[in-house]
């Protein structure tokens, strides 16, 4: 619906030529302040009956505002709608379970979904291929790339190709689309060649709208395999999970390579990374509905120990280096928020707040950061920091 197969371009065009997008920053600011306020007040610990209801209302309202923000900025961040699909799909399935399958165990219900989701993924792919074969104008080629860039309002970049500007002084490209022939074709006058098509290399929005069904197909396929790994019969093993990880990486590489050949790799790379992150968050939502917090912590520690036992600490240092290279600003912001949260707890203005120190901790000092952040800092101090920072530098160079 929100891709080129449906009304994606009309939706995009309406937002790009309206002033609604200006309100997105106001909503984003309000959402940030609300999240900050409720975080430092430990909204996750409001476990009374009234606290549950209030927390549910607040979280629902904040998520609704987030959805509204993504919609309002979809003319600038085209893949935002597809990311929403990856986030909302698990929530929709869990809502269906709570309405129609209340008596069914959540894990059993989720394990049933692997087949239907795989079927939907295949049907989406088949529909997309049929749509492409139905009309020549539905294919992605040089003509449709130029037309999509013009329709989405993406200006041509003549910085590296100054000779590709039209000589009539209009500021347009020297080539144009001849719509009088069937199929339409590009016309390159004298002193204007196909290299001038590179002026639209930065216009990835049209390609993302066109490839939207493929991204949604990948998201549904990811969720299908994820549900397969949660089967109650215990037939899923570690090898299956790693094989799926390799397959997912290969599919993303093929998508990136195809986008590179079409000259839109920059925008598509961020789209694929965001889609993968959204799918992981969707998977985390399903896990949180199946397992309790204690079970999740126990399973996480068991997986970590098994990975370390099988692959050694050296591979962990490589991943830790990648974490430091990519998430250092986020990490610093997290510990800063943790310090503010701890300060609020020490003041004692919130009766629902967690304690400022762990009861069994021999250290009587409350500390600058929260108990959880302190445990994470302790774990990070146990790393081989020289190796981790070395690998972080290598990742940065790469």
N, C-alpha and C positions, 0 to 999 in steps of 0.2 A: 504493500500500500504506500509506503514512504520511500520507494525507490523509483527508478525510471520506468519500471513496468507498470506502476500505479500512478500516483499523483505526486511523486517525490519532487519533480522539477517545479510543478505548480506551487507546491508547498514551500519549496526553497525560494522561488521567485517572489512569492508574497512576502516572506519574512525579510528578504534582502532589500526590498523596496519599501519597507515600512519602518516606523520608528519604535516598534515594539521591542526590538533588540536592545534599545537603550535602557529599558527597565531591568534587563537581566543582571546588570551590575548592582542595582539596588537590591534585588532579591538575593544575589550572591553575598552581598555584604551582610544583609539580615540573617541569612543562613549561617554564615561564619560566626557572627556574634552569638546567635542562639546556640550553635554547637559548642562554642567556647564556654558559654555560661552554664549549660547543663553538664558539660564535662567536669568542670571544676567543682560542681555541686554533686558529683557522683550519682548521676541519674540512673546508672545501672544497678545501684544498691537500694533503690526505692522499692522494697519488697513487700510493703503492706498492700492491702486490697486497693485502697485509694491510689497508692503509688503506682501499681500496675496499670490502672486505668489511665492515670495522668501520663505515665510514660508511653503507653500505647498511642494516646492522642498526639503527644508531642512528636514522637518518632514518625507517625503517619503524616503529620503536617509538614515536617521537615523533608521527608522523602517526596511529598507532593510538590513542594517548592523546588526541590532538586530537579524533578522531572520537568517542571515549568521552565527552569533555567536552561536545561538542555534543549528544549524545544525552541526557546527564544534565540539561542545562539547557533541553531542548526545551519543558518546561512553561512556562518564562519567555521563551525566545526561540524561538517556534514555527517561524519560517522557517529555523532552523538546519538542519533535516533536508533542506529543499529546497536549501539552499546546499551541503550535502554531496553531494547528487545532482549538482549542477553541477560540483563538484570531482572526484568519483569517476568520472563518466562518461568523461572523457578518459583517465584512468588505466586504466579497464577496457578501453577500446578499444585502447590501446597494449599492454596485457597480452595481449589476443587476438592482436594482430599478432605479438608475440614468441613466442607458442606455435604458432600455426597458419600464419603467413606469414613465417617467418624469412628466407626467401630474397628477399622482396619489399622494395624500397626503401621506407623509411618515408613519404616524401612521396607516392609512388604509392598506397600503402595509404590514407593519409589522404584523398587526392583521391577515392577510391572511396566514401568514407563519406557524401558530401553527399546522394546520392539516398536511401539507406536511412534516414538520420537525418531527412530531410524527411518521408519516409513515416511514420516512427514519430511525428513531431510531429503530422501530420495525423490519424493514427489515435487518438492521445491526445485531441486536440480533439474528434473525432467521438464517442469513447467518453464523454467528459465531457458533451457535449450530449445524448447518448442517455440518460445517467444522470439528467440534470436533467428531461428530458421524461418519464421513466418514472414518476416519482412526484412529486406536488405538494410533498411534504415535503422533496424534494431541492433545491427552488428556494431562492434567497436572498431573503427578504422580512422584514418586521417580525417575524413569528412565529418564523421560524427564527433570526433575529438574537438574539431574547430567549432562545430555548431554547439556542442555542449559548453565550451568555454564562453561563447558569446551569450548563450541563454542564461548561464549562471552568473554573468557579469564579471568574469575574470578578465582583467586587462592584460593585453599582450606585453611582454617584457622585451623591450628593444635594446636593453643595455649592452648585451653581447652581440646583438645583430642589428646595428643601426641602419644597414642597407635594406632592411626588410620593411621599412616604413613606406606607405604608399606615397607616390610622388604628387598626388593631388592636394596634399596639405591637410587631409582629413584626420590624420593620425592613426588611420587604420593600417592593417597589414597590406603588403603589396599583392598578396594572393587573395582569392575570393572563391566562394562556393557557387558553382553554376547550377541553379535549380531548374533550368529549362530542359535539362536532359534527364533521362531515367536509366540507371540510377544517377543521383547527383554526383558531381565530381569537382575536384579542385582545379582551378585555373591559375597557372603561374605565368605572368607576362614576362617580357624580356628583362633580363637582369634580376630576376626573382626565381629562386630555385627552392627545392623541397627542404633545404636546410632551414628555411625561414619558419618551418613548422615548430622549430624549437622555441619560438617565442612563447609558446603555450605550455612549456615543460612544467611550470609551476602550478598549472591549473588541474589539480587532482580531484576537485569536487565533482565534476561531471563523471569521471571514471568511477568514483565511489558510489554515486547514485546509480550508475549503470550496473555495477557489480554488487549492489546491495543484496540481491537474492542469494548470491554465492556466499556472502558473509553470514547471512542468516542461516543458510544451509549448514555452514561450518559450525555455527553456534549450536544449532539443534543437534548436529552430529556429536559435538563435544558433550552435550548434556546426556545424549543417549549412551555413550560409552561410560560416562561418569555414573549413571544409574546402573549400568551393568556391573560395575565394580562394587556396588552395594548390595549385590544379590545375597539373599539369606541362606542359600544352600552352600555357601563357602567355596564355590568352584573357581572363583577368581584368584589368581596367584600373582605374585610380584612380577613375574615375567610378562604377564599380560599388560600390567600397568606401564612398565617400561617400554614395551612395544608400542603401546598407544601413544606414549610421549614422543617416541621417535617418529611415528606416523604423523602426529600433529605438527611436529617441527618440519617434516618433509613437505606437508601440504602448505604450511605458511611460506616455506622457501619457494615453492612453485608459484604461489600467488605473488610473492615479491619479485621473482624473476620475470613473470609475465608483465607486472606493472612497470618494471625497469625497461622492458622492451617497448612499452607504449609511452615511455617518458614521464610517468607519474609516480615514480618509486617513493619520493619523499613523503607525499601525503598518504600513500597506501601503507608504508612501513609503520607510521604512527597509528593508522587505523587497525592494522593487524595486532600490534602490541596492545592497544587499548581493548580490542575485542577479546584477546586472550586474558587480560586482567579482569575484564567484566565476567568472563566465563568462570574464572577461578573464584571470584566473589560470589557468583551464583551457586557454584558448588559448595562454598562455605556456608551459604544460607541453608542449603539442603542438609548439610552435616549438622548444623546447629539445631535443625528441627528433629533430627534422628537421635543424636547423642546428647547426653548431658554435658555440662561444662567439665565435670571431673573425668568423664570418659574421653572427651576430646583431648584433654591435657595428658591423660595416660597413654592414649594411642599415639599422640604426637611425640611423646618421649620415647615410646617403643620403636616407632619408625626411625627416629633420629639415631637411636642406639644401634639399630640394625644396619642403617646406612653407614654409620661410622665403622662398625665391625666388618662390613663387607668391602668397603671402598677405602678405608683408612682416613686418617685425619688430614692428609695432604690434599685430597680432593675437596674436603670441607673448607680448607684454607682458601682454595681457589674460589669457591662460592662465597665465602666471607669477604674476599677481596672484591668480588663483583658487587656485593651488598654495600660495602663501604664506598665504592666508586660511584654508585648510582643513587644511593639513598642517604648520603651524609647530611644534606640540608634537612630532609624529613626527620632524620634521627635527632638532629640538634633541636628542631622545633618540638619534637615529642618530649625530649627531656626538659625543655623549657616549660612546656605545658604541665608536665609532671611536677616540676618544682612549684608552679603556681597552685596546682591542685593540693600539694602537700601543705603549702602555706595556709590555704583555706581550712584544711583539716586541723591544723595546729591551733588556728584561731578558735575553732569549735562552734562556728555559727550554723553548721549543718548537722542536725541530729542523725541524719541517715548516712553520714559519711563513714568510710572505712577507717579502721584505726591507723594511727600515724606510724606504728611500728608493729612488727610481727611479735606475737606473744612469746614465742619460744626463742626469739632472737636474743643471744647473750648481750648484744650491744644495746645499751639502754638509751642511746641517743636516737631521736626520731629521724634524723637524716634530712637532707635537703630535698630529696625526691621521694616519691611514693614507694611502698613496699615492693610492688611489682617492678617498678623501674630500677630499684636498688638490686633486686635479684638479677635483672637483665644486665646491669652494669657489672655485677660480680661475675656473671658468665662471660662477658666480653673481656674482662681482665684475665680470664684463664686462657684466652687465645694466644697463639704465638704471634704477637703483634708485628714482629719484624717480617715474618712471612706474609701475613695478611696484607700489610701495607705495600709490600713488594708486588704482590699479585694485583692489588688495587691500582698501582702505577701501571702495570702491564695492561690491565683492562682499559685504563684511561688512554694509553697510547693507541690501543687497538680501536 
